[in-house]
């Protein structure tokens, strides 16, 4: 099963999602403090907006994928469309993060990043149920392990890039850090668009049961 490209499409996409998510989540206080002289803890309920929108967008991504299927799209095409839209918007929004001028705009663009990442989950994060329903827990465990590794790598890499550029108060360092995150999102888009499948591949009733 681990040799099938469709499994790795899910694993890579989960890695890419969590790379961007953990980078934004862990470096958000520093981003606001050093670029906008704003204490995130003093922003009240506004600081929860990115996560609330992400929650809603995650559900919206699942709904959108199912709606496309009900309209006659193939399962693979629907999952790929949702995944691609989410990762593409997230990549574009990440590149904007160092260049907004106010803390309010920073909240807005951060909300767009996490919301778009959440929307992408309507593609890769449910695909294990499409292709391997009897092994969904196993596939989810493998892909979430990749996501945890992404968090470790992404947070450390961001710190390295910021330090190399002169610290978190330097826009150039953030440019480099968000570029890596954006490219990672595009990797998730490309891997899933290229290799994801929609039909059942693994399980007693699946066409690939003997593989």
Secondary structure as GFF3:
##gff-version 3
##sequence-region A 1 211
A	DSSP	alpha_helix	5	36	.	.	.	ID=ss1
A	DSSP	three_ten_helix	40	48	.	.	.	ID=ss2
A	DSSP	alpha_helix	49	70	.	.	.	ID=ss3
A	DSSP	alpha_helix	75	96	.	.	.	ID=ss4
A	DSSP	three_ten_helix	97	99	.	.	.	ID=ss5
A	DSSP	alpha_helix	103	124	.	.	.	ID=ss6
A	DSSP	alpha_helix	127	131	.	.	.	ID=ss7
A	DSSP	three_ten_helix	133	135	.	.	.	ID=ss8
A	DSSP	alpha_helix	136	165	.	.	.	ID=ss9
A	DSSP	alpha_helix	171	195	.	.	.	ID=ss10
###
